Amino acid sequence: MIVPRQPHSEWKRVGPLIPIMRDADASVLTAAARRNGMRNLREEGWMKIRDGVTTGDEAMRAMQEF
């Protein structure tokens, strides 16, 4: 069975916090992004598997590339 590849991305729109936090530590930026709905690659992959959009093998392959 051939399953088309699905984009996996950690980039999310965070809003107006980014310009204000330009010199912030990465952990501060990550916390702000997560408060605004960002999910990491693993979480996004599990959601796509759950929704039937991709397979476990494809999600694991994508996670190993990073």
C-alpha positions as CSV (number, residue, x, y, z in Angstrom):
1,M,0.0,0.0,0.0
2,I,1.4,3.4,-1.0
3,V,0.7,6.2,1.4
4,P,1.5,9.8,0.1
5,R,4.0,11.6,2.3
6,Q,2.6,14.2,4.7
7,P,4.5,17.3,5.7
8,H,5.7,17.2,9.3
9,S,6.5,20.6,10.7
10,E,7.3,22.2,14.0
11,W,6.9,25.7,12.6
12,K,3.8,27.4,14.0
13,R,2.6,30.9,14.1
14,V,3.2,32.2,17.6
15,G,1.9,35.7,17.2
16,P,3.2,39.0,18.5
17,L,5.4,37.5,21.2
18,I,8.3,36.7,18.9
19,P,9.4,40.3,18.1
20,I,9.3,41.2,21.8
21,M,11.2,38.1,22.8
22,R,14.0,38.5,20.2
23,D,16.8,38.0,22.7
24,A,15.0,35.4,24.8
25,D,16.5,32.0,25.7
26,A,15.3,29.1,23.6
27,S,13.4,27.5,26.5
28,V,11.5,30.8,27.0
29,L,10.6,30.9,23.2
30,T,9.6,27.2,23.3
31,A,7.3,27.7,26.3
32,A,5.6,30.7,24.7
33,A,5.1,28.7,21.5
34,R,3.7,25.7,23.3
35,R,1.3,28.0,25.2
36,N,0.1,29.2,21.8
37,G,-0.5,25.7,20.4
38,M,2.8,24.5,19.1
39,R,3.4,20.7,19.1
40,N,6.7,19.0,18.7
41,L,7.4,16.7,15.8
42,R,6.7,13.5,17.8
43,E,3.3,14.9,19.0
44,E,2.4,15.9,15.5
45,G,3.4,12.5,14.2
46,W,1.2,10.7,16.7
47,M,-1.7,12.9,15.8
48,K,-1.3,12.1,12.1
49,I,-1.1,8.4,12.9
50,R,-4.3,8.6,15.1
51,D,-6.1,10.5,12.4
52,G,-5.1,8.0,9.7
53,V,-3.2,10.5,7.7
54,T,0.1,8.7,7.9
55,T,1.6,5.4,9.0
56,G,3.7,4.6,12.0
57,D,6.6,3.7,9.8
58,E,6.4,7.1,7.9
59,A,6.2,9.0,11.2
60,M,9.2,7.2,12.6
61,R,11.2,7.8,9.4
62,A,10.4,11.5,9.6
63,M,11.4,11.7,13.2
64,Q,14.7,9.9,12.6
65,E,15.7,12.5,10.0
66,F,15.9,15.2,12.6
